[in-house]
């Protein structure tokens, strides 16, 4: 019976998070500062969730940093995502073999 209560509470919280902004902010937001602030929130949240996972993924911070640097360099040059992922994994693997 407790599991049903947990699921109902999670469903209610999830619904409220999505419903409240739609009901509270019916007018268009005119503040340029607030609009630009809200525009960057998805990128900020994604970064906050991704970067800790990156640095703890290999079990060694040095190999994870090498892989991250390789990914950043290949992404900077506009290479496809599969190339970036393979370069990051390869660099982390190579760093792990030498460390």
ABEGO torsion letter per residue (X at the ends): XAAAAAAAAAAAAAAAAAAAAAAABABBBABAAAAAAAAAAAAAAAAAAAAAAAAAAAGBAAAAAAAAAAAAAAAAAGBBAAAAAAAAAAAAAAAAAAX
